[in-house]
Amino acid sequence: MQRRFKVILEKNESGGFTVTVPELPGCVTQGRDRKEALEHVQEAIAGFLEALVIEGLPIPSSTIVEMDEVQVSY
């Protein structure tokens, strides 16, 4: 079965990226560059879903993840 997940890539100050998966809380990984981070998150998602199946827990249904920007004065 194929599923698509939205991921958030955050560039780290020390280099590399941290990647989170909003639909799978706790599914987080890193990579030295964007390509490696995306490869790692695919592996992390697969492992996360496999763990849910082993534990007999439901796989979350797709949610709509929206991103936007806001401006603040400080």
All heavy atoms as a GROMACS GRO file, in nm:
protein
  573
    1MET      N    1   0.085  -0.118   0.000
    1MET     CA    2   0.000   0.000   0.000
    1MET      C    3   0.089   0.125   0.000
    1MET      O    4   0.189   0.129   0.072
    1MET     CB    5  -0.090  -0.002   0.124
    1MET     CG    6  -0.171   0.124   0.142
    1MET     SD    7  -0.264   0.121   0.297
    1MET     CE    8  -0.422   0.164   0.235
    2GLN      N    9   0.053   0.221  -0.078
    2GLN     CA   10   0.128   0.346  -0.086
    2GLN      C   11   0.049   0.458  -0.019
    2GLN      O   12  -0.072   0.467  -0.038
    2GLN     CB   13   0.152   0.384  -0.233
    2GLN     CG   14   0.241   0.290  -0.308
    2GLN     CD   15   0.386   0.315  -0.279
    2GLN    OE1   16   0.427   0.428  -0.259
    2GLN    NE2   17   0.466   0.211  -0.277
    3ARG      N   18   0.116   0.538   0.058
    3ARG     CA   19   0.054   0.658   0.119
    3ARG      C   20   0.153   0.772   0.109
    3ARG      O   21   0.273   0.751   0.114
    3ARG     CB   22   0.024   0.634   0.268
    3ARG     CG   23  -0.102   0.555   0.285
    3ARG     CD   24  -0.190   0.586   0.400
    3ARG     NE   25  -0.193   0.716   0.458
    3ARG     CZ   26  -0.216   0.735   0.586
    3ARG    NH1   27  -0.230   0.634   0.668
    3ARG    NH2   28  -0.225   0.856   0.634
    4ARG      N   29   0.100   0.890   0.097
    4ARG     CA   30   0.183   1.010   0.092
    4ARG      C   31   0.168   1.083   0.226
    4ARG      O   32   0.058   1.090   0.279
    4ARG     CB   33   0.140   1.100  -0.022
    4ARG     CG   34   0.160   1.034  -0.158
    4ARG     CD   35   0.117   1.126  -0.271
    4ARG     NE   36   0.210   1.235  -0.295
    4ARG     CZ   37   0.322   1.224  -0.365
    4ARG    NH1   38   0.357   1.110  -0.417
    4ARG    NH2   39   0.400   1.330  -0.383
    5PHE      N   40   0.278   1.135   0.275
    5PHE     CA   41   0.278   1.211   0.400
    5PHE      C   42   0.346   1.345   0.376
    5PHE      O   43   0.449   1.351   0.309
    5PHE     CB   44   0.354   1.137   0.510
    5PHE     CG   45   0.285   1.012   0.558
    5PHE    CD1   46   0.308   0.891   0.497
    5PHE    CD2   47   0.196   1.018   0.664
    5PHE    CE1   48   0.245   0.776   0.541
    5PHE    CE2   49   0.132   0.904   0.708
    5PHE     CZ   50   0.156   0.783   0.647
    6LYS      N   51   0.290   1.449   0.431
    6LYS     CA   52   0.356   1.578   0.428
    6LYS      C   53   0.463   1.576   0.538
    6LYS      O   54   0.441   1.521   0.646
    6LYS     CB   55   0.257   1.690   0.455
    6LYS     CG   56   0.149   1.700   0.349
    6LYS     CD   57   0.131   1.842   0.306
    6LYS     CE   58   0.011   1.856   0.217
    6LYS     NZ   59   0.041   1.846   0.078
    7VAL      N   60   0.577   1.633   0.507
    7VAL     CA   61   0.686   1.640   0.605
    7VAL      C   62   0.733   1.784   0.615
    7VAL      O   63   0.717   1.863   0.522
    7VAL     CB   64   0.804   1.547   0.568
    7VAL    CG1   65   0.758   1.402   0.564
    7VAL    CG2   66   0.866   1.585   0.435
    8ILE      N   67   0.788   1.818   0.729
    8ILE     CA   68   0.843   1.952   0.752
    8ILE      C   69   0.994   1.939   0.768
    8ILE      O   70   1.041   1.864   0.853
    8ILE     CB   71   0.781   2.017   0.877
    8ILE    CG1   72   0.630   2.033   0.858
    8ILE    CG2   73   0.848   2.151   0.907
    8ILE    CD1   74   0.557   2.078   0.982
    9LEU      N   75   1.066   2.010   0.683
    9LEU     CA   76   1.212   2.011   0.691
    9LEU      C   77   1.255   2.142   0.754
    9LEU      O   78   1.215   2.249   0.708
    9LEU     CB   79   1.275   2.002   0.552
    9LEU     CG   80   1.261   1.867   0.484
    9LEU    CD1   81   1.148   1.870   0.385
    9LEU    CD2   82   1.391   1.830   0.418
   10GLU      N   83   1.332   2.133   0.861
   10GLU     CA   84   1.384   2.253   0.928
   10GLU      C   85   1.536   2.251   0.918
   10GLU      O   86   1.600   2.155   0.960
   10GLU     CB   87   1.343   2.253   1.075
   10GLU     CG   88   1.194   2.265   1.095
   10GLU     CD   89   1.157   2.265   1.242
   10GLU    OE1   90   1.193   2.363   1.310
   10GLU    OE2   91   1.097   2.166   1.286
   11LYS      N   92   1.590   2.356   0.862
   11LYS     CA   93   1.736   2.366   0.850
   11LYS      C   94   1.795   2.395   0.987
   11LYS      O   95   1.750   2.485   1.057
   11LYS     CB   96   1.773   2.477   0.752
   11LYS     CG   97   1.917   2.474   0.712
   11LYS     CD   98   1.938   2.556   0.585
   11LYS     CE   99   2.082   2.556   0.544
   11LYS     NZ  100   2.122   2.442   0.468
   12ASN      N  101   1.894   2.317   1.025
   12ASN     CA  102   1.960   2.333   1.154
   12ASN      C  103   2.072   2.436   1.144
   12ASN      O  104   2.140   2.444   1.042
   12ASN     CB  105   2.018   2.200   1.202
   12ASN     CG  106   1.912   2.094   1.218
   12ASN    OD1  107   1.800   2.123   1.257
   12ASN    ND2  108   1.946   1.970   1.186
   13GLU      N  109   2.092   2.512   1.251
   13GLU     CA  110   2.199   2.612   1.253
   13GLU      C  111   2.336   2.548   1.232
   13GLU      O  112   2.424   2.606   1.172
   13GLU     CB  113   2.197   2.690   1.384
   13GLU     CG  114   2.082   2.786   1.396
   13GLU     CD  115   2.087   2.866   1.524
   13GLU    OE1  116   2.194   2.874   1.588
   13GLU    OE2  117   1.981   2.921   1.560
   14SER      N  118   2.353   2.428   1.282
   14SER     CA  119   2.482   2.361   1.272
   14SER      C  120   2.497   2.284   1.141
   14SER      O  121   2.595   2.215   1.120
   14SER     CB  122   2.500   2.265   1.391
   14SER     OG  123   2.396   2.169   1.391
   15GLY      N  124   2.398   2.296   1.053
   15GLY     CA  125   2.398   2.225   0.926
   15GLY      C  126   2.303   2.108   0.929
   15GLY      O  127   2.265   2.059   1.035
   16GLY      N  128   2.261   2.065   0.814
   16GLY     CA  129   2.169   1.953   0.805
   16GLY      C  130   2.026   1.994   0.828
   16GLY      O  131   1.994   2.113   0.843
   17PHE      N  132   1.939   1.896   0.830
   17PHE     CA  133   1.796   1.918   0.844
   17PHE      C  134   1.736   1.824   0.947
   17PHE      O  135   1.779   1.709   0.960
   17PHE     CB  136   1.724   1.892   0.710
   17PHE     CG  137   1.753   1.994   0.605
   17PHE    CD1  138   1.864   1.980   0.522
   17PHE    CD2  139   1.670   2.103   0.586
   17PHE    CE1  140   1.891   2.073   0.423
   17PHE    CE2  141   1.697   2.197   0.488
   17PHE     CZ  142   1.807   2.182   0.406
   18THR      N  143   1.636   1.873   1.018
   18THR     CA  144   1.550   1.790   1.102
   18THR      C  145   1.417   1.780   1.030
   18THR      O  146   1.366   1.878   0.978
   18THR     CB  147   1.530   1.853   1.241
   18THR    OG1  148   1.657   1.862   1.306
   18THR    CG2  149   1.435   1.771   1.327
   19VAL      N  150   1.362   1.659   1.025
   19VAL     CA  151   1.237   1.637   0.954
   19VAL      C  152   1.134   1.580   1.050
   19VAL      O  153   1.162   1.484   1.123
   19VAL     CB  154   1.255   1.538   0.836
   19VAL    CG1  155   1.130   1.534   0.750
   19VAL    CG2  156   1.376   1.574   0.753
   20THR      N  157   1.012   1.637   1.049
   20THR     CA  158   0.901   1.586   1.129
   20THR      C  159   0.785   1.552   1.036
   20THR      O  160   0.775   1.605   0.925
   20THR     CB  161   0.855   1.688   1.234
   20THR    OG1  162   0.821   1.811   1.168
   20THR    CG2  163   0.964   1.716   1.336
   21VAL      N  164   0.698   1.464   1.086
   21VAL     CA  165   0.581   1.421   1.010
   21VAL      C  166   0.458   1.457   1.093
   21VAL      O  167   0.427   1.387   1.190
   21VAL     CB  168   0.585   1.268   0.982
   21VAL    CG1  169   0.472   1.226   0.890
   21VAL    CG2  170   0.720   1.227   0.926
   22PRO      N  171   0.389   1.565   1.060
   22PRO     CA  172   0.276   1.610   1.142
   22PRO      C  173   0.168   1.504   1.166
   22PRO      O  174   0.110   1.498   1.273
   22PRO     CB  175   0.219   1.728   1.063
   22PRO     CG  176   0.332   1.779   0.983
   22PRO     CD  177   0.414   1.657   0.949
   23GLU      N  178   0.145   1.418   1.068
   23GLU     CA  179   0.042   1.315   1.083
   23GLU      C  180   0.085   1.201   1.174
   23GLU      O  181   0.001   1.122   1.217
   23GLU     CB  182   0.005   1.257   0.946
   23GLU     CG  183  -0.068   1.356   0.857
   23GLU     CD  184  -0.099   1.294   0.723
   23GLU    OE1  185  -0.203   1.227   0.713
   23GLU    OE2  186  -0.021   1.314   0.629
   24LEU      N  187   0.215   1.192   1.204
   24LEU     CA  188   0.268   1.085   1.288
   24LEU      C  189   0.349   1.147   1.401
   24LEU      O  190   0.472   1.152   1.396
   24LEU     CB  191   0.356   0.991   1.204
   24LEU     CG  192   0.291   0.927   1.081
   24LEU    CD1  193   0.395   0.849   1.001
   24LEU    CD2  194   0.174   0.838   1.121
   25PRO      N  195   0.280   1.197   1.504
   25PRO     CA  196   0.351   1.263   1.615
   25PRO      C  197   0.461   1.174   1.672
   25PRO      O  198   0.439   1.055   1.698
   25PRO     CB  199   0.240   1.287   1.718
   25PRO     CG  200   0.114   1.290   1.638
   25PRO     CD  201   0.136   1.191   1.526
   26GLY      N  202   0.579   1.230   1.685
   26GLY     CA  203   0.693   1.156   1.737
   26GLY      C  204   0.781   1.098   1.627
   26GLY      O  205   0.889   1.048   1.655
   27CYS      N  206   0.736   1.105   1.504
   27CYS     CA  207   0.817   1.056   1.392
   27CYS      C  208   0.908   1.169   1.346
   27CYS      O  209   0.865   1.262   1.278
   27CYS     CB  210   0.726   1.008   1.278
   27CYS     SG  211   0.816   0.924   1.146
   28VAL      N  212   1.034   1.162   1.387
   28VAL     CA  213   1.132   1.268   1.364
   28VAL      C  214   1.263   1.204   1.323
   28VAL      O  215   1.302   1.099   1.376
   28VAL     CB  216   1.156   1.351   1.493
   28VAL    CG1  217   1.257   1.461   1.470
   28VAL    CG2  218   1.025   1.407   1.546
   29THR      N  219   1.332   1.268   1.230
   29THR     CA  220   1.464   1.219   1.190
   29THR      C  221   1.548   1.336   1.142
   29THR      O  222   1.502   1.450   1.143
   29THR     CB  223   1.453   1.109   1.081
   29THR    OG1  224   1.579   1.047   1.062
   29THR    CG2  225   1.400   1.164   0.951
   30GLN      N  226   1.670   1.307   1.100
   30GLN     CA  227   1.761   1.411   1.055
   30GLN      C  228   1.840   1.363   0.935
   30GLN      O  229   1.844   1.243   0.906
   30GLN     CB  230   1.862   1.448   1.165
   30GLN     CG  231   1.799   1.507   1.288
   30GLN     CD  232   1.904   1.541   1.391
   30GLN    OE1  233   2.007   1.476   1.402
   30GLN    NE2  234   1.877   1.645   1.469
   31GLY      N  235   1.905   1.458   0.868
   31GLY     CA  236   1.995   1.425   0.758
   31GLY      C  237   2.096   1.537   0.740
   31GLY      O  238   2.068   1.652   0.775
   32ARG      N  239   2.210   1.502   0.683
   32ARG     CA  240   2.315   1.602   0.661
   32ARG      C  241   2.276   1.703   0.554
   32ARG      O  242   2.322   1.816   0.555
   32ARG     CB  243   2.445   1.535   0.620
   32ARG     CG  244   2.512   1.460   0.734
   32ARG     CD  245   2.637   1.395   0.685
   32ARG     NE  246   2.596   1.289   0.590
   32ARG     CZ  247   2.657   1.174   0.577
   32ARG    NH1  248   2.764   1.148   0.646
   32ARG    NH2  249   2.612   1.084   0.493
   33ASP      N  250   2.193   1.660   0.458
   33ASP     CA  251   2.143   1.749   0.355
   33ASP      C  252   1.998   1.712   0.326
   33ASP      O  253   1.945   1.616   0.383
   33ASP     CB  254   2.230   1.744   0.228
   33ASP     CG  255   2.246   1.603   0.173
   33ASP    OD1  256   2.148   1.525   0.176
   33ASP    OD2  257   2.356   1.570   0.125
   34ARG      N  258   1.933   1.789   0.239
   34ARG     CA  259   1.791   1.768   0.210
   34ARG      C  260   1.764   1.626   0.157
   34ARG      O  261   1.671   1.559   0.201
   34ARG     CB  262   1.746   1.874   0.109
   34ARG     CG  263   1.601   1.872   0.077
   34ARG     CD  264   1.570   1.980  -0.028
   34ARG     NE  265   1.430   1.980  -0.059
   34ARG     CZ  266   1.339   2.052   0.002
   34ARG    NH1  267   1.375   2.135   0.099
   34ARG    NH2  268   1.213   2.043  -0.031
   35LYS      N  269   1.848   1.581   0.065
   35LYS     CA  270   1.830   1.448   0.006
   35LYS      C  271   1.837   1.339   0.111
   35LYS      O  272   1.752   1.251   0.119
   35LYS     CB  273   1.935   1.425  -0.103
   35LYS     CG  274   1.924   1.292  -0.175
   35LYS     CD  275   2.030   1.282  -0.284
   35LYS     CE  276   2.017   1.155  -0.364
   35LYS     NZ  277   2.075   1.039  -0.303
   36GLU      N  278   1.940   1.345   0.195
   36GLU     CA  279   1.956   1.245   0.299
   36GLU      C  280   1.841   1.252   0.400
   36GLU      O  281   1.789   1.148   0.443
   36GLU     CB  282   2.090   1.263   0.371
   36GLU     CG  283   2.113   1.157   0.478
   36GLU     CD  284   2.246   1.174   0.548
   36GLU    OE1  285   2.252   1.259   0.640
   36GLU    OE2  286   2.342   1.104   0.509
   37ALA      N  287   1.799   1.372   0.435
   37ALA     CA  288   1.688   1.388   0.530
   37ALA      C  289   1.560   1.325   0.476
   37ALA      O  290   1.487   1.257   0.549
   37ALA     CB  291   1.667   1.536   0.561
   38LEU      N  292   1.534   1.345   0.346
   38LEU     CA  293   1.413   1.286   0.287
   38LEU      C  294   1.423   1.134   0.278
   38LEU      O  295   1.324   1.063   0.299
   38LEU     CB  296   1.386   1.348   0.150
   38LEU     CG  297   1.342   1.494   0.154
   38LEU    CD1  298   1.336   1.553   0.013
   38LEU    CD2  299   1.208   1.510   0.225
   39GLU      N  300   1.542   1.082   0.252
   39GLU     CA  301   1.560   0.937   0.252
   39GLU      C  302   1.536   0.881   0.392
   39GLU      O  303   1.469   0.779   0.410
   39GLU     CB  304   1.701   0.901   0.205
   39GLU     CG  305   1.724   0.927   0.058
   39GLU     CD  306   1.869   0.914   0.016
   39GLU    OE1  307   1.958   0.892   0.103
   39GLU    OE2  308   1.896   0.928  -0.106
   40HIS      N  309   1.592   0.950   0.493
   40HIS     CA  310   1.576   0.903   0.631
   40HIS      C  311   1.430   0.908   0.676
   40HIS      O  312   1.385   0.819   0.748
   40HIS     CB  313   1.662   0.987   0.726
   40HIS     CG  314   1.807   0.955   0.716
   40HIS    ND1  315   1.902   1.018   0.794
   40HIS    CD2  316   1.877   0.868   0.638
   40HIS    CE1  317   2.021   0.971   0.765
   40HIS    NE2  318   2.009   0.881   0.670
   41VAL      N  319   1.357   1.012   0.634
   41VAL     CA  320   1.219   1.021   0.678
   41VAL      C  321   1.133   0.912   0.614
   41VAL      O  322   1.039   0.862   0.676
   41VAL     CB  323   1.160   1.163   0.660
   41VAL    CG1  324   1.116   1.190   0.518
   41VAL    CG2  325   1.044   1.184   0.758
   42GLN      N  326   1.166   0.870   0.493
   42GLN     CA  327   1.093   0.758   0.434
   42GLN      C  328   1.112   0.632   0.518
   42GLN      O  329   1.016   0.559   0.546
   42GLN     CB  330   1.139   0.733   0.290
   42GLN     CG  331   1.089   0.837   0.192
   42GLN     CD  332   1.140   0.812   0.052
   42GLN    OE1  333   1.260   0.795   0.030
   42GLN    NE2  334   1.048   0.809  -0.041
   43GLU      N  335   1.236   0.608   0.560
   43GLU     CA  336   1.265   0.492   0.646
   43GLU      C  337   1.195   0.506   0.780
   43GLU      O  338   1.142   0.408   0.834
   43GLU     CB  339   1.416   0.479   0.666
   43GLU     CG  340   1.493   0.448   0.539
   43GLU     CD  341   1.643   0.463   0.556
   43GLU    OE1  342   1.691   0.485   0.670
   43GLU    OE2  343   1.714   0.456   0.453
   44ALA      N  344   1.197   0.628   0.837
   44ALA     CA  345   1.134   0.650   0.968
   44ALA      C  346   0.983   0.628   0.961
   44ALA      O  347   0.925   0.566   1.051
   44ALA     CB  348   1.164   0.792   1.017
   45ILE      N  349   0.921   0.674   0.854
   45ILE     CA  350   0.776   0.656   0.839
   45ILE      C  351   0.743   0.508   0.826
   45ILE      O  352   0.651   0.458   0.890
   45ILE     CB  353   0.722   0.735   0.718
   45ILE    CG1  354   0.728   0.885   0.746
   45ILE    CG2  355   0.580   0.691   0.683
   45ILE    CD1  356   0.702   0.973   0.625
   46ALA      N  357   0.819   0.436   0.743
   46ALA     CA  358   0.794   0.293   0.726
   46ALA      C  359   0.807   0.219   0.859
   46ALA      O  360   0.722   0.136   0.894
   46ALA     CB  361   0.891   0.235   0.623
   47GLY      N  362   0.911   0.252   0.936
   47GLY     CA  363   0.929   0.188   1.067
   47GLY      C  364   0.818   0.224   1.165
   47GLY      O  365   0.771   0.140   1.242
   48PHE      N  366   0.775   0.350   1.162
   48PHE     CA  367   0.668   0.397   1.250
   48PHE      C  368   0.540   0.320   1.220
   48PHE      O  369   0.473   0.271   1.312
   48PHE     CB  370   0.648   0.548   1.227
   48PHE     CG  371   0.565   0.617   1.330
   48PHE    CD1  372   0.624   0.688   1.433
   48PHE    CD2  373   0.427   0.613   1.324
   48PHE    CE1  374   0.547   0.754   1.528
   48PHE    CE2  375   0.349   0.679   1.418
   48PHE     CZ  376   0.410   0.749   1.521
   49LEU      N  377   0.505   0.309   1.090
   49LEU     CA  378   0.383   0.238   1.052
   49LEU      C  379   0.392   0.089   1.087
   49LEU      O  380   0.294   0.030   1.134
   49LEU     CB  381   0.355   0.256   0.903
   49LEU     CG  382   0.328   0.400   0.858
   49LEU    CD1  383   0.312   0.406   0.707
   49LEU    CD2  384   0.207   0.457   0.929
   50GLU      N  385   0.509   0.030   1.067
   50GLU     CA  386   0.529  -0.111   1.102
   50GLU      C  387   0.509  -0.132   1.252
   50GLU      O  388   0.446  -0.230   1.293
   50GLU     CB  389   0.668  -0.156   1.060
   50GLU     CG  390   0.693  -0.302   1.083
   50GLU     CD  391   0.831  -0.346   1.035
   50GLU    OE1  392   0.888  -0.281   0.946
   50GLU    OE2  393   0.882  -0.447   1.089
   51ALA      N  394   0.560  -0.041   1.333
   51ALA     CA  395   0.544  -0.052   1.478
   51ALA      C  396   0.396  -0.042   1.518
   51ALA      O  397   0.350  -0.115   1.606
   51ALA     CB  398   0.624   0.057   1.549
   52LEU      N  399   0.321   0.046   1.451
   52LEU     CA  400   0.177   0.056   1.480
   52LEU      C  401   0.107  -0.076   1.451
   52LEU      O  402   0.024  -0.122   1.530
   52LEU     CB  403   0.114   0.169   1.398
   52LEU     CG  404   0.152   0.312   1.436
   52LEU    CD1  405   0.087   0.411   1.338
   52LEU    CD2  406   0.111   0.345   1.579
   53VAL      N  407   0.141  -0.136   1.337
   53VAL     CA  408   0.079  -0.264   1.300
   53VAL      C  409   0.114  -0.372   1.401
   53VAL      O  410   0.027  -0.446   1.448
   53VAL     CB  411   0.121  -0.305   1.157
   53VAL    CG1  412   0.080  -0.448   1.126
   53VAL    CG2  413   0.063  -0.208   1.054
   54ILE      N  414   0.240  -0.381   1.440
   54ILE     CA  415   0.284  -0.482   1.537
   54ILE      C  416   0.211  -0.464   1.670
   54ILE      O  417   0.173  -0.562   1.733
   54ILE     CB  418   0.437  -0.475   1.557
   54ILE    CG1  419   0.508  -0.526   1.432
   54ILE    CG2  420   0.482  -0.552   1.681
   54ILE    CD1  421   0.658  -0.501   1.429
   55GLU      N  422   0.192  -0.341   1.712
   55GLU     CA  423   0.125  -0.312   1.839
   55GLU      C  424  -0.027  -0.321   1.828
   55GLU      O  425  -0.097  -0.304   1.928
   55GLU     CB  426   0.165  -0.173   1.890
   55GLU     CG  427   0.311  -0.161   1.929
   55GLU     CD  428   0.347  -0.248   2.049
   55GLU    OE1  429   0.267  -0.257   2.144
   55GLU    OE2  430   0.457  -0.306   2.047
   56GLY      N  431  -0.077  -0.342   1.708
   56GLY     CA  432  -0.222  -0.352   1.689
   56GLY      C  433  -0.291  -0.217   1.698
   56GLY      O  434  -0.411  -0.210   1.726
   57LEU      N  435  -0.216  -0.110   1.675
   57LEU     CA  436  -0.272   0.024   1.681
   57LEU      C  437  -0.314   0.069   1.541
   57LEU      O  438  -0.255   0.027   1.442
   57LEU     CB  439  -0.170   0.121   1.739
   57LEU     CG  440  -0.126   0.090   1.882
   57LEU    CD1  441  -0.008   0.178   1.922
   57LEU    CD2  442  -0.242   0.109   1.978
   58PRO      N  443  -0.414   0.156   1.534
   58PRO     CA  444  -0.459   0.200   1.402
   58PRO      C  445  -0.359   0.294   1.336
   58PRO      O  446  -0.290   0.371   1.403
   58PRO     CB  447  -0.590   0.275   1.432
   58PRO     CG  448  -0.575   0.321   1.574
   58PRO     CD  449  -0.492   0.215   1.643
   59ILE      N  450  -0.353   0.283   1.206
   59ILE     CA  451  -0.271   0.377   1.128
   59ILE      C  452  -0.356   0.503   1.111
   59ILE      O  453  -0.471   0.494   1.067
   59ILE     CB  454  -0.231   0.316   0.994
   59ILE    CG1  455  -0.138   0.198   1.018
   59ILE    CG2  456  -0.166   0.421   0.903
   59ILE    CD1  457  -0.097   0.121   0.896
   60PRO      N  458  -0.303   0.617   1.148
   60PRO     CA  459  -0.382   0.740   1.139
   60PRO      C  460  -0.432   0.765   0.997
   60PRO      O  461  -0.361   0.739   0.900
   60PRO     CB  462  -0.285   0.851   1.180
   60PRO     CG  463  -0.175   0.782   1.252
   60PRO     CD  464  -0.168   0.644   1.195
   61SER      N  465  -0.555   0.810   0.987
   61SER     CA  466  -0.607   0.847   0.857
   61SER      C  467  -0.545   0.978   0.815
   61SER      O  468  -0.497   1.056   0.898
   61SER     CB  469  -0.759   0.858   0.861
   61SER     OG  470  -0.797   0.957   0.953
   62SER      N  471  -0.542   1.001   0.688
   62SER     CA  472  -0.482   1.124   0.637
   62SER      C  473  -0.557   1.245   0.688
   62SER      O  474  -0.680   1.247   0.695
   62SER     CB  475  -0.485   1.125   0.484
   62SER     OG  476  -0.401   1.026   0.434
   63THR      N  477  -0.481   1.343   0.728
   63THR     CA  478  -0.539   1.470   0.767
   63THR      C  479  -0.488   1.576   0.672
   63THR      O  480  -0.384   1.558   0.608
   63THR     CB  481  -0.499   1.509   0.912
   63THR    OG1  482  -0.357   1.513   0.919
   63THR    CG2  483  -0.553   1.410   1.012
   64ILE      N  484  -0.560   1.682   0.663
   64ILE     CA  485  -0.515   1.789   0.577
   64ILE      C  486  -0.422   1.878   0.658
   64ILE      O  487  -0.460   1.934   0.760
   64ILE     CB  488  -0.634   1.871   0.524
   64ILE    CG1  489  -0.723   1.781   0.439
   64ILE    CG2  490  -0.588   1.991   0.446
   64ILE    CD1  491  -0.852   1.844   0.396
   65VAL      N  492  -0.300   1.886   0.615
   65VAL     CA  493  -0.201   1.970   0.681
   65VAL      C  494  -0.187   2.096   0.597
   65VAL      O  495  -0.159   2.089   0.479
   65VAL     CB  496  -0.065   1.898   0.692
   65VAL    CG1  497   0.040   1.989   0.753
   65VAL    CG2  498  -0.080   1.771   0.774
   66GLU      N  499  -0.210   2.208   0.659
   66GLU     CA  500  -0.195   2.335   0.590
   66GLU      C  501  -0.082   2.414   0.655
   66GLU      O  502  -0.065   2.410   0.775
   66GLU     CB  503  -0.324   2.417   0.597
   66GLU     CG  504  -0.437   2.356   0.519
   66GLU     CD  505  -0.558   2.446   0.513
   66GLU    OE1  506  -0.543   2.569   0.524
   66GLU    OE2  507  -0.668   2.392   0.497
   67MET      N  508  -0.011   2.487   0.573
   67MET     CA  509   0.094   2.572   0.624
   67MET      C  510   0.067   2.713   0.574
   67MET      O  511   0.019   2.732   0.464
   67MET     CB  512   0.231   2.524   0.577
   67MET     CG  513   0.255   2.383   0.624
   67MET     SD  514   0.422   2.332   0.655
   67MET     CE  515   0.501   2.463   0.733
   68ASP      N  516   0.099   2.809   0.656
   68ASP     CA  517   0.081   2.949   0.621
   68ASP      C  518   0.187   3.029   0.695
   68ASP      O  519   0.266   2.972   0.770
   68ASP     CB  520  -0.060   2.996   0.658
   68ASP     CG  521  -0.110   3.106   0.567
   68ASP    OD1  522  -0.027   3.180   0.510
   68ASP    OD2  523  -0.232   3.119   0.554
   69GLU      N  524   0.188   3.158   0.674
   69GLU     CA  525   0.281   3.245   0.744
   69GLU      C  526   0.203   3.356   0.812
   69GLU      O  527   0.097   3.395   0.765
   69GLU     CB  528   0.378   3.312   0.645
   69GLU     CG  529   0.476   3.217   0.583
   69GLU     CD  530   0.573   3.289   0.492
   69GLU    OE1  531   0.587   3.413   0.502
   69GLU    OE2  532   0.636   3.221   0.411
   70VAL      N  533   0.257   3.403   0.921
   70VAL     CA  534   0.202   3.519   0.988
   70VAL      C  535   0.315   3.617   1.015
   70VAL      O  536   0.432   3.577   1.025
   70VAL     CB  537   0.130   3.485   1.121
   70VAL    CG1  538   0.010   3.396   1.095
   70VAL    CG2  539   0.224   3.420   1.219
   71GLN      N  540   0.282   3.743   1.024
   71GLN     CA  541   0.382   3.845   1.052
   71GLN      C  542   0.352   3.902   1.191
   71GLN      O  543   0.237   3.925   1.226
   71GLN     CB  544   0.373   3.957   0.950
   71GLN     CG  545   0.477   4.064   0.968
   71GLN     CD  546   0.474   4.166   0.854
   71GLN    OE1  547   0.439   4.133   0.743
   71GLN    NE2  548   0.508   4.288   0.886
   72VAL      N  549   0.456   3.921   1.270
   72VAL     CA  550   0.441   3.978   1.403
   72VAL      C  551   0.536   4.095   1.420
   72VAL      O  552   0.643   4.099   1.360
   72VAL     CB  553   0.464   3.874   1.515
   72VAL    CG1  554   0.361   3.764   1.509
   72VAL    CG2  555   0.604   3.816   1.507
   73SER      N  556   0.497   4.188   1.500
   73SER     CA  557   0.583   4.300   1.533
   73SER      C  558   0.646   4.275   1.669
   73SER      O  559   0.582   4.223   1.760
   73SER     CB  560   0.503   4.429   1.540
   73SER     OG  561   0.446   4.458   1.415
   74TYR      N  562   0.770   4.306   1.684
   74TYR     CA  563   0.837   4.293   1.814
   74TYR      C  564   0.936   4.401   1.836
   74TYR      O  565   0.977   4.471   1.748
   74TYR     CB  566   0.903   4.154   1.829
   74TYR     CG  567   1.013   4.126   1.733
   74TYR    CD1  568   1.145   4.146   1.771
   74TYR    CD2  569   0.988   4.077   1.605
   74TYR    CE1  570   1.248   4.118   1.684
   74TYR    CE2  571   1.091   4.049   1.517
   74TYR     CZ  572   1.220   4.071   1.557
   74TYR     OH  573   1.323   4.044   1.471
   0.00000   0.00000   0.00000
